[in-house]
Amino acid sequence: MNGIQINPRRDAIADTGFLLAVMDSRSRDHSRSLEFYDSFAGQIIVPTVLFGELSYMLYRAGGNALVLRALQGLRQSHVTHMDLSDSDYSRAFEILGKYLDTRIDFIDSCVMAIAERLQISRILTFDHRDFGLYRPAHISHFELMP
């Protein structure tokens, strides 16, 4: 993990929707997301696999100017970027296969896989339907925030 110190009780993993709400001032969830983001005491972990989906959503919301401004800001912020390991990809595929009849998608399953590996229980998301449905291997359910 390149020297990253994880505190599973304090830290959280961000989902695309939460990051989009933080970055896009036109989002209906922007104010509460930004307030939560600015006051969160733990480390916010952003799986790099989210960047493609996030870039697309930002582009749709405000074009390349918003994409550039938001991603540069994210890169310079206090979040920790994390690549998926080979075992994370394998676990994400297992999760996706198990939940084929739901709306859990590949990005969701990657967030879930990293959370399991790091033993993290907190997910920063507005996608309560999918993340609430999933039963992680290390706990009974995720704590969904904000």
C-alpha positions in Angstrom: 0.0 0.0 0.0 3.0 2.3 -0.4 3.3 3.3 3.2 -0.4 4.4 3.5 -1.6 4.0 7.1 -5.2 2.8 7.2 -7.4 3.1 10.2 -10.4 0.9 9.5 -12.5 2.5 12.2 -11.9 6.1 11.1 -11.3 6.0 7.4 -13.8 5.7 4.5 -13.8 4.8 0.8 -15.5 7.3 -1.6 -17.9 6.3 -4.3 -18.3 8.2 -7.6 -21.6 9.8 -6.6 -20.2 11.3 -3.4 -17.2 12.7 -5.2 -19.4 14.1 -8.0 -21.6 15.9 -5.4 -18.5 17.4 -3.8 -17.1 18.7 -7.1 -20.2 19.8 -8.9 -21.7 22.9 -7.3 -24.9 22.3 -9.3 -25.5 19.0 -7.6 -28.5 18.9 -5.2 -26.2 17.2 -2.7 -23.3 19.6 -3.1 -23.6 21.7 0.1 -24.0 18.8 2.5 -21.4 16.7 0.6 -18.8 19.5 0.7 -19.5 20.2 4.4 -19.1 16.5 5.2 -15.9 16.3 3.1 -14.4 19.3 4.7 -15.1 18.1 8.2 -14.4 14.4 7.9 -11.7 13.5 10.4 -10.6 10.3 8.8 -8.8 9.5 5.6 -10.9 9.5 2.4 -9.7 6.7 0.1 -10.5 7.1 -3.6 -10.1 4.0 -5.8 -8.4 5.2 -9.0 -10.7 2.9 -11.0 -13.4 5.6 -10.3 -11.7 8.3 -12.4 -13.1 7.2 -15.7 -16.7 7.2 -14.5 -16.2 10.4 -12.5 -14.6 12.1 -15.6 -17.5 11.1 -17.7 -20.1 12.4 -15.2 -18.2 15.7 -14.7 -18.0 16.2 -18.4 -21.8 15.7 -18.8 -22.3 18.2 -15.9 -20.0 20.9 -17.1 -17.6 19.9 -19.9 -13.9 19.5 -19.9 -13.3 22.7 -17.9 -15.1 21.1 -15.0 -13.3 17.8 -15.5 -9.9 19.5 -15.4 -10.7 21.7 -12.5 -12.3 19.0 -10.4 -9.7 16.3 -11.1 -6.7 18.6 -10.5 -8.4 19.7 -7.2 -8.9 16.1 -6.2 -5.3 15.3 -6.9 -4.2 18.1 -4.7 -6.7 17.5 -1.9 -6.3 15.4 1.2 -7.8 12.2 -0.3 -5.7 9.1 -0.8 -5.8 7.5 -4.2 -5.5 3.8 -4.3 -5.1 1.4 -7.2 -6.8 -2.0 -7.1 -4.7 -5.0 -6.5 -5.0 -8.2 -8.5 -7.0 -9.7 -5.6 -9.3 -6.7 -5.5 -10.2 -7.3 -9.2 -10.8 -11.0 -8.5 -13.0 -10.1 -5.6 -14.8 -7.4 -7.6 -15.6 -10.0 -10.3 -16.9 -12.4 -7.6 -19.1 -9.7 -6.2 -20.4 -8.7 -9.6 -21.2 -12.4 -10.4 -23.0 -13.0 -7.1 -25.2 -9.9 -7.6 -25.9 -10.1 -11.3 -29.7 -9.6 -10.8 -29.1 -6.2 -9.0 -27.9 -2.8 -10.0 -24.5 -3.3 -8.3 -22.1 -2.4 -11.1 -18.4 -2.9 -11.7 -17.3 0.3 -9.9 -19.5 -0.5 -6.9 -18.0 -4.0 -6.7 -14.5 -2.5 -6.8 -15.3 -0.1 -3.9 -16.7 -3.1 -2.0 -13.6 -5.2 -2.7 -11.1 -2.6 -1.5 -13.3 -2.0 1.6 -13.1 -5.7 2.4 -9.4 -5.9 1.9 -8.7 -2.9 4.1 -11.4 -3.9 6.6 -13.1 -0.5 6.2 -16.8 -0.3 7.1 -17.5 3.3 6.0 -18.5 4.1 2.4 -19.1 7.7 1.3 -22.0 7.3 -1.1 -25.6 8.3 -2.0 -26.1 4.9 -3.6 -27.8 3.4 -0.5 -29.8 0.9 -2.6 -26.7 -1.0 -3.9 -24.3 -0.6 -1.0 -27.1 -1.4 1.5 -28.0 -4.6 -0.4 -24.4 -5.9 -0.3 -23.2 -8.1 2.6 -19.4 -7.6 3.0 -17.2 -10.5 4.1 -15.8 -8.6 7.1 -18.8 -7.0 8.7 -22.6 -7.4 8.6 -23.2 -4.2 6.5 -21.4 -1.0 5.5 -21.9 2.3 7.3 -23.2 4.6 4.5 -22.3 8.2 4.8 -22.9 11.2 4.7 
